[in-house]
Amino acid sequence: MLFNSQVFIVFFLPAVLGLYYALAENRTARQTVVVAASLGFYGWWDVRFVPLLAGLTVANWLIARWFGAARQLRWIPVLGVTLNLLVLALFKYADFLRGTVFGLLGESWQPWDLILPLGISFFVFQKISYLIDLRRGDRHFYSFLDFCMFVTFFPQLIAGPLVRHNEIIHQFSADPRRPEVWANLSRGFILFLIGVTKKVALADTLANPADALFHKAQQASLGLIEAWTAAAAYTLQIYFDFSGYSDMAIGLALMFGLALPFNFNAPYRAVSVRDFWRRWHMTLSRFLRDYLYIPLGGNRASAVRQAVNVIATMLLGGLWHGANWTFVAWGGLHGVALAVNHVWAGRGFRLPNGAAWLLTLLFVMAAWVLFRSPTFHQAGQILGSMAGAHGLGAVSLDREFVIALVLGAAVALLGPTSQEAALSLLRPRAWLAVPAGALLAYLLLLIGGRLPNVFIYFQF
């Protein structure tokens, strides 16, 4: 079930939200509603995935309780982390690793073609962070219902934000019908509406030309104009697609009276690669920092060791995105850029803000080409075309795409962020219901006239 689908907006959300508030006085009842609805939401995609989600949830809760009863056995959380990583490795990386080994040996092989459970990278990382926190001394042990709601809460279940246990579970005890309930409902709805607009009106409009041009690059070389159009379209598409999902997730949670961490902060305005990663997928960035980079030594070692640490962290971050060497290379490219960025800043060098912004944006766009391409050959062809290696060329663009491209660039580079608009600039007013309702009606019609377009990060 997609957030940007008629069945979710018209039926699922009103029903679950209504039942949740009807049972608001009974904490157990309202949380049970959310957990049951979340399992139904997840099972809507493929009911075969539900036992894995439920089984991992029970296993991790039991491991945490076991450690709570025998805290001197510090290997218990390590056992849990290992279990989660093995599950992730089996479903996501088994064929990738087997293919790599057989390829190096020059032998033929048949893939297992395991079905990747939706959102497995997100809910596995969520459990891993909790177990690591326990081992580090964070003694939070939760009831089974609290833990289930933390893991399965449908707004963040499939594609984040990556929420930590100590950010949300303590909120479950608060009465959702507290005095700010109407502000939470209205602001949450506006943030959700902003996310739907980003996804349906911008990301999905940019997707078709971007997909067509990247597909064309598999059969023939693109001209310079085509290559830059493809890169620009995908750069905006992935931003509005994923930040739109995050806006919807955060807005939905707020409608339930729960605050999730923000995930994007105008990343294409960054003036360095380091600044970019402080703004892009912020909950993943801090996960990589706290659970990989710092344990590897972080910036407490020599400059060379620090560079190795950040490159290793980003290589693993790239691998997290997908079982393909292009993702690993994309992560490594960002890791090298972060290492260079640190050396550059450490020696006191500085570019004018305009030049720094342009250089950062061009680097990010070029890296997105590698991220989007299934093979290094295709990425090389497009990057070569962007450098003018295959002539100027031409591209025919429809009006809808041009409007989305220009409007998207303006929003990404100039407009307020989603959270600024929903939580600060737009104050809850009765008259806002009319334009908000009209926009939602328009988006529902737009959704009904198109084939469903899943979120890009669902594949991760």
PEJOCOR-V63538 format. One line per field, one symbol per residue. psi: psi as a letter, one per 20 degrees, with the letter a starting at -180 (. if undefined). A space follows every 50 residues. Layout:
psi = ???
//
This chain:
psi = pqhlqhhghhggghgggghghhjhhoggghhhgggghghgggihgoihhg hgggghggghghgghghhimiiniighhgggggghggghghhighggghg ghghikqqqpqhlppoppjhhghghghghghggghijnmopqrggggghg giohhjghkaqopqhjhhhiihipoikrhjghgggghggghghggggggg hfghhigghggghhghihhrqqrgggghggggghghghghgghggggggh ggghhjjppqqqiqmmhjjqjrhghgiihplhhgghghghiggghiicki arhghgggghggghghhghhhqmqhhgghgghghgghhgggggghhjjqp qqgghgggggggggghhhggghpiqhggghgghghhijikrgarpoprgg ggghggggggghhhrqrghgghiggoqoqhhihghghggggghhhgghjq qporqgihi.
//
